[in-house]
Amino acid sequence: MTVQVVDRSRSFLMAYREASRKAVDAAANAYEVNVKRRFYQGYYTSQAFRSTAQIVQHIQREPPVWTAGGWHSLVGIPMGIPVKVAKLGAKRPFSVGEIALAWELGHHNIFSRRYERVEIFKPVALNSLDQIAKTYSRVLTRFLNQGVSGGAS
């Protein structure tokens, strides 16, 4: 009788890498959805300014990217998206991302004539940690089980 011992670490590592990519994407999606939900409850101000209303439309997540530290995905507002103004041809000096950043970090508001700061992204991230971790774990386990069992012979 002969017993063959086979090292399947290569297939396991490939399955793990793909499963972790999907898990990072799902976790980033959970955060993106939570940020958008928070913005639907109210923007930075009384919603009197169209530029703040445009922020939620531009919140997005990037697909996961592989680095030396593993997969990562960014959720936010890309810089450079111009603010749409009601007057044709009119342009605002700041992009949607810059306006959101000014509210998150704080600024002296020229309309209210006072310092204003309204954090949304960070509190949502902190409040979503448990959901993000559970989403990552659930998706990783599901796809890892599929990848390992599907690769065994």
PEJOWO-V519274 format. One record per backbone hydrogen bond with DSSP energy under -1.0 kcal/mol. CO is the residue of the C=O (numbers start at 1). NH is the residue of the N-H. E is the energy in kcal/mol with one decimal. If there is no record, write none. Layout:
((CO	NH	E) (CO	NH	E))
//
This chain:
((8	12	-2.2) (9	13	-3.0) (10	14	-2.2) (11	15	-2.3) (12	16	-2.8) (13	17	-2.4) (14	18	-2.0) (15	19	-2.6) (16	20	-2.8) (17	21	-1.7) (18	22	-2.0) (19	23	-2.2) (20	24	-2.5) (21	25	-2.1) (22	26	-2.3) (23	27	-2.5) (24	28	-2.5) (25	29	-2.1) (26	30	-2.0) (27	31	-1.8) (28	32	-2.7) (29	33	-2.6) (30	34	-1.9) (31	35	-2.5) (32	36	-2.3) (33	37	-2.4) (34	38	-2.1) (35	39	-2.1) (36	40	-1.9) (49	53	-1.1) (50	54	-1.4) (55	58	-1.6) (60	76	-2.7) (65	72	-1.5) (67	70	-1.6) (70	67	-1.7) (72	65	-2.8) (74	62	-2.8) (76	60	-2.8) (81	96	-2.9) (87	90	-1.6) (95	99	-2.0) (96	100	-2.2) (97	101	-2.2) (98	102	-2.1) (99	103	-1.8) (100	104	-2.4) (101	105	-2.6) (102	106	-1.9) (103	118	-2.1) (107	116	-3.1) (109	113	-1.6) (114	109	-2.6) (116	107	-2.1) (120	124	-2.0) (121	125	-2.0) (122	126	-2.6) (123	127	-2.6) (124	128	-1.3) (128	132	-3.1) (129	133	-2.7) (130	134	-2.5) (131	135	-2.5) (132	136	-2.6) (133	137	-2.6) (134	138	-2.7) (135	139	-2.5) (136	140	-2.7) (137	141	-2.5) (138	142	-2.3) (139	143	-2.6) (140	144	-2.5) (141	145	-2.4) (142	146	-1.7) (143	147	-2.6) (144	148	-2.6) (145	149	-2.1) (146	150	-2.1) (147	151	-1.1))
//
